[in-house]
Amino acid sequence: MKRVFLIVLEGAGIGHLPDADIYGDVGSNTLKVCFTQKGFNMPNMKDLGLFNIEGIDYYEKSDSPLGSFARMNEKSNGKDTITGHWEIAGIISENPMPTFPDGFPDEVIQQFEKITSKDALCNKPYSDAEVLKDYGKQSMETGNIIVYTSAADSVLQVAAHEKVIPVNKLYEYCEKIREFLKGDFAAGTVIAKPFIGEYPDFKITSNRKDFFLKPPKITMLDQIEKKGLDVITIGKINDIFAEKAITHKIKIKNNSDGLTKLKKTAEQDFEGLCFANLTDVGAVCGHKNDVSGYVQALSEFDSRVKEIIDLMRREDIIIITADHGCNPAAPLTDYSREYAPMVIYGSKIKQGVNLGTRESFSDIAATILEYLKINKLVEGKSFLKEIVR
């Protein structure tokens, strides 16, 4: 019985890619920024070989790494969560997700207003706090809906007060607009953001819900599920892949909850893939320029990943990687175009093999499929033969 644990530390990049100038990310190195901060502590990841990865020259390397390791290049055009995860699963995206720094075009807004029978307020890039401050009262008084985006992320966000538009109704609107957003308008995520409170103290509730774009091609998840094996997702992996080819989904509140549920999954019998996304690193701390929080999240992950490793069985492998960077010390709170680290460990995996810099994140998908003895129908070049005992 073979089990693969694939963990994505969202935003934990390790240095800018050669084409970072196109994205305005030259010099970005998320992990290095965190290393310089007080409290940074990742001894278990060091033992696995994290700091032996090509290009990391600011932290003491392990003399005898327990795992094999590589620096992963993102071949897709983009630097967002969806593009990164899709590439990890075997899809190379030729075109980046569209962004709308000047707001959505008239065609999108007209369709939105047709779907909702409401006027769209705002239609500009905004933060949650500021958009509620500037438009929350008007939305509540008129019953109209706030539509906004991000200056850099491929997202259409929809906000309405829970007393004015019921949460399930807001979800229904978002599902319909998700179906409409295709081609040049295919934003990566449509997000329902219900809010509560009275002016000026409005706040987004925990009823937020993301509606992701469906993967355009077959992924390793499709192939594993078709083989009759388990595809267990932890965190927002289920959403990123639009609930496709997933046999069991596990929701989490934060990284700590995610690690607890990873441990619980490792205690159970299954055969196939357990695919987890931990967002507290980049999606929470990185977007808030919270360097100390970022350091704390990385250190907590390190302190608890040993709990999962200790539960690994003879045929198990664990892969820890990232999907992009999210430099918490950068002037902007956007994702950054960076290499991703990759360490792989298991009793069947050779120790200390330096795989150098790989051409694509999708090499991970190819390797997992080969390990599970499934013919590869996705992008990527397997490195299994280089590391398997």
N, C-alpha and C positions, 0 to 999 in steps of 0.2 A: 504494500500500500504506500504509494508515493504522495507526499504532501509538500506543496510549495507555498511558502509564506512570502508574499511580495508587499513590502511596506514603502510607501511614498511619503517622505517628509516634505510637505508642500513648501516650495520656495527655498530649500536649502542648497542653493547653488554654490559653486566653488571657483568662480572666476569667469570673467567675460569671454564670450565666444569671439572668434576672429571677425565676425560680421557685426559685432556689437555697436559699431559706429552708426549703422543704419537705424538702430533702435534707440540711440542716445544713451547707451549703457557702457561705454568704454571706461575701464577702471573699476567696474562693479565687481565685488567679491564678497558675497554674503557671509560665508563661513569665516573668512579672514577678519571681517568687522567684528563678528561675535567673539572670535578668539582673543581679541585685544581687550575684551571687557572683563571686569572682575566677576568671578563666579563661574566662568566657563570651565566645564569639567566633563570630558568625554572619554574616560579611561577604557570603557568596554568597546567603544567604536575604534579607539586607537588599537586595541588588541586585535580587532578584526581586520585592520589594515587601512582604515579611513585616511590616515595621515601619510600613508605610503603612496597614495595616488599621485600620478604625474601632475606636476604643477603646484602641489601643496608643499611649500618650503618654509612655512612659518610655525610649524609645530613639530615636536619630537616624533620621529617615526618609530614604529615597532621593529625590533630586531628580528622577531619571529612572528609575523602576522598569522593569525589563526585562519583567516579566510583568503580568498582571492579578491582582486579589486581592479577597478578601471575608472577612467574619466570618460563620461558619456557626452558626445556631441549631439546637439539637437539639429537634425537634418531638416525638419519642417520649418516653414516660414511662420514665425510667431513666437510668442513667449508667455502664453497664457496657460492656465490650468488644463483646459480641455485639450488643446493641441499637444501639450506635454504628455498627458495621460494616454491620449490616443496613440501617440508615437510609441510609448512604452508597450502598448498592446498591439503594435504592428502596423499602424497607419501613418504614412508620411503625408503631411498636409502641404500641398504646393502653395496654397494661398493662405495668408493670415486671416484670422477672424476679422470681419469688418468692425471698425469703430466709428463713432459718430460724435466727434469733438464739437461740432456745431449744432448738435441736436439731430433728431430723425427727420428725414425728408417728408414732404407733404403727403406722399403716397402712403407712408406708414401711419402717420397721424390720422389721416382720413379713414383708413381701415380700422384703426383702433377705436375711433369715435363711432364708427358704424357698428362695430362689435358690441360696444358697451352702452351705446346711446347716451354717452356722457362726453363733455368737453375734456380735452387733455390739457392739463395745466403744466407750466414750466417748459418742458422739452429742451432741457439744457444739461450739460454735465454738472453734477452737484454731489455733495456728500449727504449722507442721511440726515445728519443733524441740521445742516443749513437748509436743506430743501423743506424740512418740516417747519423750520422757523419762518421761512419766507412764504410757503404755500399751504401749510397745514390748516391754518384758520380758514382760508378761502375755500379749500377743499371740503372742510367740514360744513361750512355754511351753505355752499352751493350744491354739494353732492357730487361735484366733479372729481376727476381722478388725476393725481400727480403722476406724470410720466417723466422720467429723467434717465440719464446715462452717466458714463464715466468718461473723462477725457482720454483715457488710454485703454480701458477694458471693453471687450465686446459684450455689452450688456444693455438690456432694456429693463428698467426697474419701474414697478407700478405700486404706488402707495395710496391707501385710503384708510380712513378711520373705521375701526371695527363696528362702531355704533351706526355708521352711515351705510357702509357696504359690508355685508356679512363676509366672513373669511372665505367660506366655500364659494361664494359668488365671485370674489376676487380671483380665486384659483381658476374658476371657469373662464373668466376673461383671459387670464394668462395662457391657459391651454389653447384657446382659440387664436390668440395673437402669435403663439409659438408656431402653430400650423401655418400661419401666413408668412412668417419671416423666413424667406428662402432666397437663394441666389445672392445678389448684392446686399440684401437686407438680412442675411442669415446671422444675426447676432448669436454669439455662443450661448448666452443664457438670458432667459426671461425670468425675472425675480418678482414674486409677489411679496410686498412688504406692508402688511397691515400695521397700523399704529393705534395707540391709545393715548389718553390723557386730555388735558385742557391746555389751551394756548397760554403761555408759550412753552409749556412743559410736555410736549408730545414725545413719544418714544416708540421705536419699532419693537414689535413683540416677538416672542419665540415662534409665532405662527408663520414666520417667513418660509417661503417655499420656492425652490429653484426648478425651472423647467429648461432642461438642457437640449441642445441640438443632438439629433441622432447621429451616430457614427455613419459615415457614407460608405464604408467598406467593411468587409469581414474583419473581425479582431480575433486575438487568441482566445478571448472569452467565448466567442461563438464556437470555435473549434473544440475547446475543452468541454463545453456543455454538450455539443453534438456527439462527442465521444462517450457520453454517459457519465462523465465525472462531475464532481462538485465544483461550483463556482460560488464561493462565499465572499461577499463584499462587506467591508467594515468602513463606516463613514460615508462620504459622499460619492464613492465609486459607483454606487447604484445609480445616482443621478447623472454622473458624467457620461455613463454609457446608456442613458435613457432606459434603464431597467431591462436592457436586452441581454439575453444569454446568462442570466443570473439565477442560480438555484436557491440561494438563501441570502437575504440582506439583513444587516445588523446596523441599526442607527446608533450614533454616539452623540454625547453632549460636548465633549472636548477631548484633548489628547489623553488626559488621564483616564477618562472613561473608555476611550478607544484602546488603550494599552491593556486595561482590565479585561475588555472583551476579546482582545487578541489572545491573552493568556487563557481565558476560558475556552476559546476555540481550539487552542493548542492542546488542551486537556481532553478533547473529544476526538472520536474517530471520524475521519472523512478521507476522501481520495480525490486529489485534484488541486485546486488553487484557492488560497485565502488571500484576497487582494484588499489591502487597507490603505486609507488616506488619512493622514494626521495633519490637520490644518492650523493648529495653534502657532506653528512656526511662522510661515509666510502670510497666510490669509488673515490671521489675526494680528500678530505682533508686527510683521513687516509693513502692512498697510497703515499701521498707526505710528510708524517710526519709533516703536517701542523696543529699543535695543536691549535693555535689561530683561524685558519679557521674552524676547527672542532667545537670549542666552539661557534663561531659566527653562524654557520649553525644550531646547536642545539637551540641556543637562538632565532634565527629568526623563526624557526619552532614553538617554544613555543609561541612567540608573535602573531603568525598568526593562530594557530590552533583554537583559540577562535572564529575567524571569521566563521569557519566551524561549530563549535558547536552551535553558535547562530542561525544558519540556520536549525538546526535539527528539525524534526517533531516528533510527538508523537510516531510513530512506528519505528523511526530510531534508529540504534545503530552505534557507532563508536569504532573501535578497532585499537589501535596503538601498534606496535611491532617492532621487528628487525629480521634479518636473520642470523647474526653472529656478531663477533666483528671485529674491525679494529683499533687496538690500535695505535693512532698517535704518541705515544712516544716510541714505540718499535724500536729496532735497524733495523729490517726489515720492509718492507712496505706491508707485506702479511696480509691476513685476519687472525683473531684469533678465536680459538675454545672457544666460550663463551656462557653463558646463554643469552637469549633474554628477555627483559621486555615485559609485556603485560598489557595494561589497557583497560578496556571496559566501555563505558558510554552510557546512554540513559535514557529516562523517564521510560522505562520498566525494567531498570536494577537496582538492589539493590545497595545501596551505602556502601562502606567500607568492602565488602566481600573479605577476603584474601584467595585466592585459593591455596596458598602455592607454591610448585614447581611441575609443571606438567611434565608428562613423555615425552611429545613430542610436538613439534610445531603443529603437525597435530590435536591436540585438538581444535585448532582454526577453522579448516575446519569442523570438526564434529559439533561444536557449531553453526556455521553459517548455515549449512544445516538444523539442527534441528530448528533454528529460522525461516527459510524460509519454514519449513514444507516439507522438501525433505528427503526421506529415504536415509540414509548414505550408500554409496558404496565405501568409502575411509577409510584410517587409521584414528585413533584418537578416543578419548573419550570426548563426549560433556560435558561441565560444565554448560550448560544453566539452568538446573533445580536448580543449586546452587545459581544462581544470578538473575533469572527473578522474577519480582514482581507478 
